[in-house]
Amino acid sequence: MLKQREKNPILILSIGVVALFLIGFLLLVVFGAKSYRADVDSQYDSMDSRGLTAYIVASVKANDRRGAVSVENSDYGQVLVVSDDETGYSLRYYRYDGQLVEDFARTGTPLAPEDAEPIAPTEIFSVEREKNDVLYVTTDAGRTLLHIRCGEEATP
């Protein structure tokens, strides 16, 4: 004698409610993961864009001596030159082939962009020097204000 199973509506309702909660939980996890990924990507993009100007500011601050910082014009646009009189070498920052590059060479030698070290991609690089020892560096990341201590501009 086979016992015939009766369909219990409470059992079906219970299984439906559990399935609904599981589907809702999985959707919540998926949407939460997508939102978290978007936030992290945005944070990394922000750090990357600020990293470019922070690199330049750190370099200028580390070598900020009287007459060490100058701005020159070249075939590649503006060049930020940070000279070291003790060694006779200079760090030169300029835009080449869509990248901000750092060129380390003897002071006064021609620029060599093929030997320069790329720092980061940027479509904009301009440097403005005000009379009161304020340097404005503008890149894709924005404009950065830098108060230099060197007091006098180096002569190219």
Backbone torsions as a table, in degrees:
resi	resn	phi	psi	omega
1	MET	NA	111.5	178.9
2	LEU	-84.5	132.3	179.0
3	LYS	-85.9	128.1	-178.7
4	GLN	-86.6	128.1	-178.5
5	ARG	-80.3	136.6	175.9
6	GLU	-96.3	142.2	177.3
7	LYS	-81.2	114.9	-178.4
8	ASN	-89.6	118.6	-178.3
9	PRO	-64.9	-28.7	179.5
10	ILE	-69.8	-37.3	178.1
11	LEU	-65.7	-44.5	178.6
12	ILE	-63.4	-41.9	178.9
13	LEU	-64.2	-41.6	179.5
14	SER	-63.8	-44.5	178.8
15	ILE	-64.5	-39.5	178.2
16	GLY	-63.7	-41.8	179.3
17	VAL	-66.1	-43.0	178.3
18	VAL	-62.8	-43.7	179.1
19	ALA	-63.1	-40.4	178.5
20	LEU	-62.8	-43.5	177.2
21	PHE	-64.2	-40.1	178.4
22	LEU	-64.8	-43.7	178.0
23	ILE	-63.0	-43.9	178.2
24	GLY	-61.9	-41.7	178.5
25	PHE	-63.2	-45.6	179.6
26	LEU	-63.1	-40.8	176.9
27	LEU	-63.9	-39.9	177.9
28	LEU	-62.3	-42.3	178.9
29	VAL	-65.3	-43.7	-179.0
30	VAL	-64.0	-49.0	-179.4
31	PHE	-67.1	-36.7	177.1
32	GLY	-64.1	-41.2	178.9
33	ALA	-65.4	-40.9	177.6
34	LYS	-63.9	-42.4	178.9
35	SER	-64.3	-42.8	178.9
36	TYR	-63.1	-43.4	179.3
37	ARG	-61.9	-41.9	178.6
38	ALA	-63.8	-40.5	178.3
39	ASP	-65.2	-43.2	-179.8
40	VAL	-66.5	-42.5	177.5
41	ASP	-60.8	-41.9	178.5
42	SER	-63.6	-40.2	179.5
43	GLN	-65.6	-43.3	178.4
44	TYR	-65.6	-38.8	176.5
45	ASP	-61.6	-41.6	179.0
46	SER	-64.7	-43.3	178.6
47	MET	-65.1	-38.8	178.7
48	ASP	-63.9	-43.2	-178.3
49	SER	-68.8	-37.2	178.0
50	ARG	-75.8	-24.5	-178.9
51	GLY	-64.1	-32.3	-179.8
52	LEU	-63.1	-52.7	180.0
53	THR	-70.0	-33.4	178.1
54	ALA	-63.4	-36.4	178.3
55	TYR	-63.1	-45.4	-179.7
56	ILE	-66.3	-45.2	-179.6
57	VAL	-60.4	-43.7	179.7
58	ALA	-63.3	-39.5	179.8
59	SER	-66.3	-43.8	180.0
60	VAL	-66.2	-45.4	-179.8
61	LYS	-62.3	-37.1	-178.5
62	ALA	-69.6	-25.4	-176.8
63	ASN	-117.0	22.4	-174.8
64	ASP	-79.2	95.5	176.4
65	ARG	-129.0	165.6	-179.1
66	ARG	-55.3	122.8	177.9
67	GLY	77.0	9.2	-174.3
68	ALA	-83.7	-27.8	-173.1
69	VAL	-106.7	128.2	176.3
70	SER	-144.4	161.9	177.9
71	VAL	-122.0	126.6	-179.2
72	GLU	-123.7	159.7	173.9
73	ASN	-106.6	143.1	179.8
74	SER	-143.6	-176.1	176.0
75	ASP	-65.6	-19.6	-178.5
76	TYR	-98.3	7.2	-177.7
77	GLY	103.4	-155.3	-179.3
78	GLN	-73.6	146.0	179.4
79	VAL	-126.5	124.3	173.5
80	LEU	-91.2	118.6	-176.0
81	VAL	-111.1	126.6	175.5
82	VAL	-119.1	106.0	-173.1
83	SER	-95.9	152.8	173.4
84	ASP	-123.2	105.7	-176.4
85	ASP	-65.7	-28.1	-178.3
86	GLU	-66.8	-39.3	-177.5
87	THR	-98.8	-21.6	-177.0
88	GLY	81.8	12.2	178.9
89	TYR	-110.0	159.8	179.8
90	SER	-135.5	147.8	167.4
91	LEU	-95.3	128.5	-178.9
92	ARG	-124.9	126.6	-179.0
93	TYR	-112.4	129.0	178.1
94	TYR	-159.1	168.3	-178.5
95	ARG	-96.3	130.3	179.0
96	TYR	-144.5	124.8	175.5
97	ASP	55.6	42.7	177.1
98	GLY	78.1	7.6	-178.8
99	GLN	-125.2	147.2	166.9
100	LEU	-85.0	127.3	-176.5
101	VAL	-119.9	156.9	177.2
102	GLU	-118.0	122.4	-178.0
103	ASP	-113.9	124.0	179.1
104	PHE	-113.5	113.7	-176.2
105	ALA	-156.1	173.7	176.1
106	ARG	-60.1	141.1	178.6
107	THR	-60.8	131.6	177.7
108	GLY	92.5	-9.8	178.7
109	THR	-78.4	155.5	179.5
110	PRO	-64.6	153.8	177.7
111	LEU	-65.0	143.4	178.2
112	ALA	-128.9	78.8	-175.1
113	PRO	-62.4	-26.0	179.3
114	GLU	-70.2	-21.6	177.6
115	ASP	-99.9	-5.0	-176.8
116	ALA	-74.5	153.5	-179.8
117	GLU	-93.2	119.6	177.8
118	PRO	-67.6	136.5	178.5
119	ILE	-98.9	-54.8	-178.8
120	ALA	-165.3	154.6	176.3
121	PRO	-70.3	139.7	175.4
122	THR	-158.9	143.1	177.3
123	GLU	-95.7	-15.5	-177.0
124	ILE	-126.8	133.3	169.0
125	PHE	-151.0	111.4	175.9
126	SER	-140.1	149.5	-178.8
127	VAL	-130.3	130.0	176.2
128	GLU	-121.9	134.4	178.4
129	ARG	-116.5	122.7	178.8
130	GLU	-92.1	165.4	-177.9
131	LYS	-65.2	-30.6	-175.5
132	ASN	-91.7	36.4	176.4
133	ASP	59.4	37.2	175.8
134	VAL	-109.4	130.8	-179.6
135	LEU	-116.4	127.4	176.1
136	TYR	-107.8	121.2	177.7
137	VAL	-112.3	123.3	-177.8
138	THR	-116.9	127.6	175.2
139	THR	-134.2	-172.8	175.5
140	ASP	-58.8	-27.7	-178.1
141	ALA	-75.0	-14.5	-179.4
142	GLY	126.9	-164.4	-176.5
143	ARG	-108.8	131.8	-179.0
144	THR	-117.6	133.6	178.3
145	LEU	-96.3	131.2	-178.0
146	LEU	-135.2	121.2	177.1
147	HIS	-93.8	112.9	-178.3
148	ILE	-94.0	150.7	-176.8
149	ARG	-96.7	-7.6	-169.7
150	CYS	-66.2	-22.2	171.0
151	GLY	78.0	-43.2	-178.7
152	GLU	-127.9	141.9	179.1
153	GLU	-78.1	140.0	178.2
154	ALA	-70.0	149.8	176.3
155	THR	-90.6	129.7	-177.3
156	PRO	-71.2	NA	NA
